[in-house]
Amino acid sequence: MSDPAGRATRWPASSVGAFEDHLAREILQSERMRLAILAGIFALLTVVFPLFALVFREDYLRNFHSVGMIGYALGVAAALVAYELLMRTILGRQLAAGRTPSPLLRFWNAFIETSVPTVLMLVLGQYAHAVLVLQGPAAFLYAVFIVLSTLRLDFRLSVFTGLVAAVEFVALSFLVAPAEIDSATPAVLIAPGFVLMKGVMLLLAGVAAGFVAAQLRRRIVKAFYASEERQRIVNAFGQQVSPEVVDELLRQGPEIASRRSFVCVMFMDIRDFTQLVEHRSPEEIVAIQNAVFGAAVEVVNRHHGIINQFLGDGFMATFGAPLATREDCRNAVAAARELVARVKALADAGRIPAAAIGIGLHAGEAVSGNVGPALRKQYSITGNVVILASRIEQLNKDYGSQLLISGEVLQASGDQGAGAVPLGPVKVKGREELLEIYRLA
């Protein structure tokens, strides 16, 4: 299956099925709206037609043989109102039951509806000059059905509606009008070329309506795919991913492929969290976590990073994957500095108890991509850079600091690394070589 942009997309069978159900519901809802509009229009005509006949009584008596035609015309309109409401009820039940009407029923319904102006003109033709009726308001009802056929969201049905209108109008003109030709009737009104041109215009109107219907359908499909793609990305990265990252990934394409890239990894931990919440209720613990992590999500997102996972009393974030910039280390350091300040501000405001945090940053090569089964994939960063960033964060306990970075991060962070205090080559657990560590807070 391909998405609306023409990209080959391998959607799970569940997504394809969901799309088919979604489109079927949209079509049924649109069809029910169309039926309601038609019922309303013809219900209004049952009031307007007698009113006009009363206000312009002399004109009606001069052109029609009897006012009895009003009753017949109202009967046709009332019958159509009842028919439209019945069809709307039937479709409503099908919608509730999760069923869809057969194509044959939809084409039959289009034929019945589009034939209403023809029937109405046949009735009116019994009381007035046929040529007058063909040129009168009743013929314009074809346009109403053609325009509203767009709500069927089916190109073929709109063209079919225009075709039925064209054939019936031309046939009616050729079969009825010639019998009532007189000297007062302009010959051009029933000339074959004149009549056929009207038929062609009705058919073209149906084609135009079909084009609009196809565009509406395409937009529904596109909106569904966009929603599915956005949800897929959110599921892969977690609810904490920023809208900007989602939008950029949507522009890049549907596949989140594994790739090797240079990233800056951040680990953050609330110091002595167990002792901090030892005598607090579960609700208070959650409130503390929400306050700290809420600030963290905002800060990390604003500096073009993503939080990969929360770790109870801390989190891991990445700058440079899945979207890389030339300032990933600089953004990470800026985010870390701001986060230290934000946590202090939360404590000063009394929203959380006075607490210290520890942040560690390291940069290097890593492999990023989706990990896990098809139904529960998660975006993951893998590599020594992740392990070392975690080890650097743990060093804050030894140095009584809140923000430590590696030499690789300092080198790439530019002016954000100003004021860094070198701690010298440090032995990091799990690494034989010494690592240059700097304190920023």
NUKE-221534 format. One record per residue: y, x, z of N, C-alpha, C, O in turn. Coordinates in steps of 0.2 Angstrom, whole numbers, plus 2048, in hexadecimal, padded with zeros to 3 digits. Example, Ala and Ser with C-alpha at 12.3 -4.5 7.8 and 13.67 -1.06 7.14 Angstrom:
<atoms>
7E48428277EA83E8277F08428277EF84782A
7F58408237FB844824800840827806843828
</atoms>
This chain:
<atoms>
7FA80480080080080080680480080680A803
80C8027FD8128067FD8178028008177FC800
81C8058038228028068278008018268027FB
82C7FD8038317FA7FE8348007FA8377FF7F5
8348067FD83880C7FA83380F7F58358147F1
82D80D7F482880F7F08248157F28208187EF
8258177F982181C7FC81A81A7FD819814800
81581E7FC80E81C7FD80D81C80580F821808
80B81780880B81680F80481481180180F80E
8008178157FA8158187FB81181E7FB814823
7FB80B81D7FC8078237F58058267F1803822
7F480482C7EE80282F7ED7FB82D7F27F782B
7E67F982D7E57F282A7E87ED82F7EA7E782C
7E97EE8357EC7EA83A7F47E88387F67E3838
7F77EE8357FE7ED8337FF7E982D8037E582C
7FA7EA8287FA7E68227F97DF8237FC7DB821
7F47DE8287F37D782A7F97D482D7FA7CE82C
7FC7D78318027D58358087D383080B7CF831
8087D882B80D7D782680C7D08228107CC821
8057CF8208047C981C8057C38208087BE81E
8047C38278057BD82B80D7BC82C80F7B782C
8107C282C8177C182D81B7BE82781F7BA827
8197C182181B7BE81B81A7B781A81E7B3818
8137B581B8117AE81B8167A981F8187A481D
8177AC82581B7A882A8227A78278257A2828
8257AD82582C7AC82282C7A781C8317A481C
8277A78188277A381282779C81482B797812
82279A81982279381C82879181F82B78B81E
82B79682383279482683779382183B78E822
83779781C83C79681783B79081384078C811
83578E81283378880E83578281283877D80F
83478281983677C81D83D77B81D84077681E
84178181D84878081D84B77D81684F779816
84777F81184977C80A84877580A84C771808
84277380D84176C80D846768812848762810
84876B81784D76781B853767818857762818
85576C81485C76C81085B76680B86076280B
85676680785576180285575A805858755803
85275980B85275280E85975081185B74B810
85C75581386375481586875280F86C74E810
86775680A86B75480486A74D80186F749800
86474B8018627447FE86373F803865739801
86374180986573C80F86D73A80E86F73580F
87074080D87773F80C87973B80687E737806
87573C8008767387FA8757317FB87872D7F8
87172F80086F72880187672480487671E804
87A72980788072680A88672780588A722804
88672C80188C72E7FD88B7297F78917277F4
8857287F48857247EE88771D7EE88B71B7EA
8857197F48887137F588F7137F689370E7F4
8927187FA8997187FB89D7197F58A27167F4
89B71D7F189E71E7EA89E7187E68A37167E3
8987157E689870E7E289C7097E589F7057E1
89E7097EB8A27047EE8A97067ED8AD7027EB
8AB70D7EE8B270F7EC8B470E7E58B970C7E3
8AF7107E18B17107D98AD70B7D68A970C7D1
8AD7057D98A96FF7D78AA6FD7D08A56FC7CC
8B06FD7CD8B26FB7C78AF7007C28AC6FE7BC
8AF7077C38AC70C7BE8A570B7BE8A270B7B8
8A27097C389A7087C38997027BF8947037BB
89C6FD7C089B6F77BD89C6F77B58996F47B1
8A16FC7B38A36FD7AC89D7017A989C7007A3
89A7057AC89570A7A988E7087AA88970A7A7
88D7047B08867027B18856FA7B088A6F77B1
87F6F87AE87E6F17AC87E6ED7B387F6E77B2
87C6F07B887B6EC7BE87B6F17C48796F77C4
87E6EE7CA87E6F37D08776F37D38766F77D8
8726F07D086B6F07D38686F87D28646F97D6
86B6FB7CE8697027CD86A7067D386770B7D4
86F7047D78707087DE86A7087E286870D7E5
8677027E38617017E785C7057E58587097E9
85A7067DE85570A7DB8577117DD8527157DE
85D7137DB85F71A7DD85E71C7E485B7227E5
8607187E885F7197EF8577197F185571D7F6
8537157EE84C7167EF84971C7ED84571F7F1
84B71F7E88497267E584B72B7EB84772F7EC
85272B7ED8547307F285072F7F884F7347FB
84F7297FB84C72880184572A80184272D805
8427297FB83B72B7FA83A7337FA8367367FD
83F7367F783F73D7F78407407FE83D745800
84573D80284673F80984073E80D83E743811
83C73980C83673881083173D80E82D740812
83073F80782C74480582D74B80882974E80A
83474C80883575380A834754811831759814
83574F81583474F81C82C74F81E82A753822
82874C81A82174C81A81F75381981A75681C
82175681381F75D81282176281781D766818
82776181A82976581F82576582582376A828
82275F82781E75E82C81776182B81476482F
81576082580E76382380F76B82480A76E826
81476E82181577582181677782881377D82A
81977382D81A77583481377683781277A83B
80F77183680877183980477783680077B83A
80577983080177F82D80478583080078A831
80B78583180E78B83480B78C83C80979183E
80A78683F8087878468007898467FE78C84B
7FD7878417F67888417F478F83E7EF79183D
7FA79283B7F97998387F67998317F379E82F
7F679382E7F47928277FA7928227FF792824
7F879481C7FD7948167FB78F8117F578E810
80078B80E7FF7878097FC78A8027FE790801
7F87877FF7F57897F97FA78A7F37FF7867F3
7F978F7EF7FE78F7E97FF7897E58047877E3
7F97867E47F977F7E07FD77A7E38017767E0
7FD7797EA8017757EE8087767ED80D7727EC
80A77C7ED81177F7EC81477D7E581A77B7E5
81077E7E081277D7DA8127757D88177737D5
80E7727DB80E76A7DB8147677DE8177637DB
81676A7E481C7687E78227697E38267657E3
82276F7E08287717DC82976C7D682E76A7D4
82376A7D38237667CE82675F7D082A75C7CC
82375C7D58257567D882D7567D98307517D7
82F75B7DD83675B7DF83B75B7D98407587D8
8397607D483D7617CE83D75B7CA84275A7C5
8387577CA8387517C683C74B7C983D7467C5
83F74C7CF8437467D28497457CD84A73F7CC
84D74A7CB8537487C78517447C18547407BE
84B7467BE8487437B884773B7B98497377B5
84373A7BF8427337C184872F7C284972A7C0
84D7337C585372F7C785772D7C085A7287C0
8577327BC85B7307B585772B7B185A7277AE
85072B7B284D7257AE84E71F7B184F71A7AE
84F71E7B88517187BC8587167BA8597107B8
85D71B7BA8647197B88657187B18697147AF
86071A7AD8617197A685F7127A486170F79F
85C70E7A985B7077A88617037A98616FD7A7
8667067AC86C7027AD8727057AA8787027AB
87270A7A687870D7A387571179D87071279B
87A71379987971679387671D794878721799
87071E79186C72479287072B79286F72F796
87472B78D87873178C87C73279287D738794
87F72D79488472D79A8807307A08827347A4
87A72D7A187672F7A78747377A687473A7AB
8727397A087074079F8767457A087574B7A2
87C74279F8827477A18857467A888A7497A9
8827417AB88573F7B28827447B887F7497B6
8847427BE8827467C487B7477C587974C7C7
8777427C38707437C486D7497C186874C7C4
86F74B7BB86C7517B886E7577BC86A75C7BB
8737577C087575D7C487175E7CA8717647CD
86C7597CB86875A7D186375F7CF8607627D4
8617617C985D7667C785F76D7CA85B7717CC
86676E7CA8687747CD8677757D486677A7D6
86776F7D886676F7DF85F7727E085E7767E4
85A76F7DC8537717DD8527797DB84E77C7DE
85577B7D68557817D38577867D985478B7DA
85D7857DB8617897E085C78A7E685B7907E9
85A7847E98567857EF84F7877EE84C7897F3
84D7887E884678B7E78467927E98417957EA
84C7957EA84C79C7EC84979D7F38467A27F5
84A7987F78477987FE83F7987FE83C798803
83C7977F88357977F883379E7F882D7A07F9
8377A37F68367AA7F68317AC7F182C7B07F3
8307A87EC82B7AA7E782F7A97E08317A47DE
82F7AF7DC8327AF7D582F7AA7D18327A67CD
8287A97D18257A57CC82679D7CE82779A7C9
82779B7D48297957D58307937D383178D7D1
8347987D483B7967D283C7967CA83F7917C8
83879A7C78387997BF8357937BD8377907B9
82F7917C182C78B7BF8307857C08307807BC
8347857C68397807C783E77F7C184077A7BF
8417857BF8457857B98427827B384577F7AF
83C7847B28387827AC83777A7AC8387777A7
8357787B28347707B283A76D7B183A7687AD
84076F7B484676C7B384876C7AB84B7677A9
8477727A88497727A184576E79D84876A798
83E76E79E83A76A79983B76379A83C75F795
83C7607A183D7597A284475779F84475179C
84975B7A085075979E850758796852754793
84D75E79384D75D78B84975878984B754784
84375778C83E75178A84274A78B842746786
84574979084974379284E74278D84F73D78A
85274778B85774778685574578085874177C
84F74877D84D74677784974077684973D771
84673D77C84373777B84773177D84672C77A
84C73178185072C78385672B78085872677D
85A73077F86173077D86172E776866729774
85D73077185E72E76A85E726769861723764
85A72376D85A71B76D86071876E86171276C
86571B77186B71877387171B77087771B773
87071E76A87672176787A71C764878717761
88171C76588571876188B71C75F88C722760
89071875C89671B75A89A71E75F89E72375E
89A71C76589E71E76B89B72476E89E727772
89572676C89272C76F89373276B891733765
89673776E89773E76A89074176888C74176C
88F74276288974475F88774B76388174C764
88C74F76588A75576788675576E88375A770
88774F77288474F77887C74E77887975077D
87A74C77287374C77187075076C86A74F769
87575476987275976486D75D76686D76076C
86875F76286276376586476976886276C76D
86976D76486B77376686F77376D86E777771
87376D76E87676C77487176B77A87276E780
86C76777986776577E86376B78086276C786
86176F77A85C77477C86077A78085D77D784
86777B77E86A78078286B77E78986A78278D
86B77878B86B77579286577779586477979B
85F77679185977779485877F79585578179A
85A78379085A78A79185E78C79785C79179B
86478979986878B79E8647897A586478D7AA
8617847A585D7827AB8577877AC8567897B2
8547897A784E78E7A78517957AA84E7987AE
8577977A785A79D7A985C79D7B185C7A17B4
85E7977B38607967BA85A7977BE85A7997C4
8547947BC84E7957BF84C79D7C084A79F7C5
84D7A07BA84C7A77BA8507AB7BF84E7AF7C3
8577A97BF85C7AC7C485A7AB7CB85A7AF7CF
8587A47CC8567A37D384F7A77D584F7A97DB
84B7A87D08457AC7D28477B37D38437B67D8
84C7B57D084E7BC7D28507BD7D984F7C17DC
8547B87DB8577B87E28517B77E78517BA7EC
84D7B27E58477B27E98437B87EA8417BA7F0
8427BC7E583E7C27E58427C77E983F7CB7ED
8497C77E984D7CC7ED84C7CA7F484C7CE7F8
84D7C37F684C7C17FD8457C38008457C6805
8407C27FC8397C47FE8397CC7FF8367CE804
83C7D07FA83C7D77FB83F7D980183D7DE804
8457D68038487D88098447D680F8447DA814
8417D180F83C7CF8158377D48158357D781B
8347D681082F7DC8108327E281382F7E5817
8377E481083B7EA81283C7EA81983B7EF81D
83F7E481C8417E482383A7E582783B7E882D
8357E282582F7E282982C7EA82982A7EC82E
82C7ED82382A7F482382E7F882782C7FD82B
8357F782783A7FB82B8387FA8338387FF836
8377F48358357F283C82F7F683E82E7F8843
82A7F58398237F883B82480083B821803840
82880383782980A83782C80C83D82B811840
83280983F83680A84583180A84B83180E84F
82D80584B82980485182380985182280B857
82180B84B81C81084B81F81784E81B81B852
82581984C82881F84F82981E85682882385A
82C81885882D81886082681886382681B869
82181686181A81686481881D864815820869
81A82185F81882885F81C82D864819831867
82282B86482683086882882D86F82A831873
82682787082882487782E820876832821872
82F81B87B83581787B83B81B87C84181887B
83B82187F84182588084482887A84982B87B
84182887484482B86F84B82786D84B82186D
84F82B86B85682886985682586285282785E
85A82086185A81C85B85C82185585A820850
86082685786282B85185C82F84F85C830849
85883185385283485184D83084D84B832848
84D82A84F84982584C84B824845848824840
85282384485582283D854828839852827833
85482E83C85483483784C83483584B83682F
84883383984183383883F82E83283B82F82E
84282883384182382E844825827841824822
84982982784C82C82184783181E847832818
84483582284083A81F83983881C83683B818
83783281E83082F81C82C82D82182D82E827
82682A81F82282782481D82B82881B82A82D
81C83182581783582881A83A82D81F83E82B
81783B83381984083881484583880F84583C
81484A83380F84F83381085483881685683A
80A85783980B85D83E80E86383A80C864834
81286783D81586C83A817872840818870846
81887883D81A87D84282187E84182487E83C
82587F84782C87F84782E88384D82B883852
83588584D83888885383B88385783F87F855
83988285D83C87D86283E88086983C88686A
84287C86C84487E873841879877843873877
83D87B87C83A87688183D87688883E87B88A
83E87088A84186F89183C86C896839867894
83B86F89C83886C8A183C86B8A784086F8A9
83C8658AA8408638AF83C8608B583785C8B4
83E8628BB83A8608C183F85E8C78438628C8
83E8598CA8418578D083E85B8D683885A8D8
8428608D983F8648DE83D8608E584085B8E7
8378628E783485F8ED8358578ED8378548F2
8328548E883384D8E782E8498EC8308448EE
82984C8ED8248498F28278488F98278438FC
82A84D8FB82D84D902834848901835845906
8378488FC83D8458FB83C83D8FB8408398FE
83683B8F98358348F982F8328FE82D82C8FE
82D83690282883590782982F90B82482B90C
82F82D90D83082791183382290E83781E911
83382290783681D90383181890182C8198FF
8348128FF83080C8FC82E80E8F58328118F2
82980B8F282880C8EB82E80A8E782F80D8E2
8318048E98378028E583D8078E58408088E0
83E80B8EB8438108EB8418168E78458198E4
83A8188E783881D8E383981C8DB83C8208D8
8388168D98398148D28408148D18428178CB
8448128D584C8128D484E8198D385381B8CF
84C81E8D784E8258D784C8288D084F82B8CD
8458268CE8438298C88478268C284982A8BD
8488208C284C81C8BD85381F8BC8568208B7
8568218C285D8248C285D82A8BE86182C8BA
85882F8C08588368BE8568368B78598398B2
8508328B584E8328AE85282E8A98528308A4
8568298AC85A8268A886082A8A586282A89F
86282E8AA8678338A88658398A386883B89F
85E83B8A585B8408A185A83D89985C841895
85883789885783589285E83488E85E836888
86383289186983288E86C83988C86E83A887
86B83D89186E84488F86A84888A86D84A885
86384788A85F84B88586084787E86184B879
86084187E86283E87886884087586984186F
86D84087987484187687484987387984A86F
87084D87687085487486A85586E86885B86E
86885086B86385086685D853867859856864
85A85186D85485386F85084C871852847870
84984D87284584787484184987A83F84F87B
84084487E83C84588483584388283383E880
83084888282984788082584388582183F883
82684588B822841891826842897829847899
82583D89C82783D8A38218408A781B83E8A5
8228448AC81D8478AF81D8458B781D84A8BB
81E83F8B881E83D8BF82583E8C282983A8C3
8268448C482D8468C783184B8C283584F8C5
82F84B8BC83284F8B783184D8B082E8478AF
8338518AB83284F8A48318558A083485B8A2
82F85489A82F85A89583385788F83285188D
83885B88C83C85988783C85F88183B864883
83D85D87B83D86287684386187284685B870
84686787084C86786B84986B865847871865
84A86885F84786B85984186885684086A850
83E86385983985F85683985885983A85785F
83885385483685484D83C85684883B857843
84285584B84885784784B85D84984D85E84F
84C86284584F86984785686984485886783F
85A86C84986186E84786187684885D87984A
86787884686888084786B88184E86C887850
86B87C85286E87D85986A87A85E86C877863
86387A85D85E87786285F87A86985F87786E
85F88186985F884870866883873866882879
86B88386F87288287287287A87487587987A
86F87687186F86F87386B86E87986D86A87E
86587287A86187188086587488686487188B
86887A88586C87C88B87187888D872877893
87587588887A87088A87886A88D87B868892
87286888B86F86288E86D86489686D86089A
86A86A89686886C89D86D86C8A286D86A8A8
87386F8A08798708A487B8698A687D8688AC
87C8658A187E85E8A387A85A8A787C8568AC
87385B8A686E8588AB86F85A8B286E8568B7
8708608B38718638BA87785F8BD87785D8C3
87D85F8B988385C8BC8828548BD8848518C2
87E8518B887D84A8B98798488BF87A8438C3
87484C8C186F84B8C687484C8CD8738488D2
8788518CD87C8528D388184C8D488284A8D9
8848498CE8888448CE88483D8D188783A8D5
87E83C8CF87A8378D28798378D987A8328DD
87883D8DC87783F8E387E83D8E687E83A8EC
8838408E488A83F8E788C8388E788F8368EC
88A8348E288B82D8E28868298E68878238E7
88182C8E987D8288EE8778248EA8748218ED
8778258E48718228E086B8258E18658228E0
86A82B8E286482F8E48658338EA86B8358EB
8608358EE86183A8F38638418F18618428EB
8668448F586884B8F386284F8F185D8508F5
8628518EB85C8558E885D85A8E38628598E0
85985F8E385A8658DE8558638D98508618DA
8578668D38528658CD85186C8CA8558718CC
84C86D8C784A8738C48498728BC84686E8BA
84D8768B884C8768B184B87C8AE84D8818B0
84687C8A98448838A684488289F84287D89C
84788789B84788689484488C890845892893
84088B88B83E89188783D88F88083C88987F
83E89387B83E89287483989687183889C873
83689386C83189786882E89286382F88D862
82989585F82589185A82088D85E81D88E863
81F88785B81B88285D81887D85881C87D852
81387A85981087585481286E85681086C85C
81586A85281786385481485E85081386084A
81285985280F85384E80B84E85380B84F859
80884984F8058448537FE8468557FA84A852
7FC84485B7F684685E7F383F8617F683C864
7EC83E8607E98388637E683485D7E7835858
7E282F8607DF82A85B7E48268577EA826859
7E28238527E781F84E7EA81A8517F0818850
7E78168567EA81185A7EF81385F7F380F862
7EF81A8617F381C8677F58238667F4828869
7F88248607FB82B85F80182D863805828864
80283386580883586880A83C866806840864
81183C86581484286281384886881584686E
81184D86681085386B81285986881285B862
81485E86D81686586B81186986E810869874
80E86E86A80987286D80B87986B80D87B866
80A87E87080B88586F80D88887680E88587B
80D88F87680E89387C81589187E817892884
81A88F87A82188E87C821889881825889885
81C88488081C87E88581A88188C81D87F891
81588588C81288789281788C89681888B89C
81A89089281F89589582589189782889389D
82888C89482D88889682B88589D8308848A2
82588289E82387F8A48238858AA8258838AF
82188B8A88208908AD8288928AF8298948B5
82C8928AA8338948AC83688F8B183A8918B5
8358898AF8378848B48358858BB8388848C0
82E8878BC82C8888C282F88E8C682F88E8CC
8328928C28358988C583B8968C983D89A8CD
83E8908C884488E8CC84288E8D384788F8D7
83C88D8D583A88D8DC83B8948DF83D8958E5
8398998DB83A8A08DE8418A28DE8428A68E3
8458A08DA84C8A38D985189E8DC8578A08DC
84F8988DF8548948E28598918DD85E8908DF
8578918D785B88F8D185A8888CF8558858D1
85E8858CA85D87F8C785C87F8C085987A8BD
85E8858BD85E8858B585C88C8B38608918B4
85688D8B18548948AE8528938A784F88E8A4
8548998A385389989C8508A089A8518A489E
84C8A089584A8A689284F8AA88E8548A788C
84D8B088D8528B48888528B18818578B287E
84D8AE87F84D8AB8788528A68788558A5873
8528A287D85789C87D85E89F87E86289C87A
85F8A38828668A68838688A987C86E8A887B
8648AC8798668B08738688AA86D86D8AC869
8658A586D86789F86886B89A86B86D895867
86E89A87187289587487989687387D891874
87B89C87188389D86F88789C87688589F87B
88C89987589189987B88E895881891895886
88989188088688D88588389188A88188F890
88189788887E89C88D8838A08918808A4895
88989F89088E8A289488D8A289C88B89C89E
88E8A789F88D8A78A68858A88A88848A78AE
8818AA8A487A8AA8A58798B18AA87C8B68A8
8758B08AF8748B68B486D8B88B28688B58B3
86D8BF8B08668C18AE8628C38B58648C58BA
85C8C18B58578C28BA8528C78B984E8C98BD
8538CA8B384F8D08B18488CD8AE8478C78AE
8448D28AC83D8D08A98398CD8AF8398D08B4
8368C88AE8338C48B382B8C38B182A8C18AB
8278C48B58208C28B481F8BB8B48208B78BA
81D8B88AF81B8B18AF8148AF8AE8108B38AB
8128AB8B280B8A98B38088A78AC80B8A38A8
8028AA8AA7FF8A98A48028AD89E7FF8AC898
8068B289F8098B689A8098BD89C80B8BF8A2
8068C28988058C989A80C8CC89A80E8D089E
8108CB8948168CE89381C8CB89881B8C589A
8208CF89A8268CD89E82A8C989A82B8CA894
82E8C489D8328BF89A8398C089D83A8BF8A3
83E8C18988458C189B8478BA89D8478B5899
84A8BA8A384C8B38A68538B38A88558B98AA
8578AE8A685E8AE8A885F8A78AC85C8A28AB
8638A88B18658A28B586C89F8B38718A38B2
86C8998B28728958B08758918B687B88F8B6
87188F8BA87388B8C086E88B8C686F8888CB
</atoms>
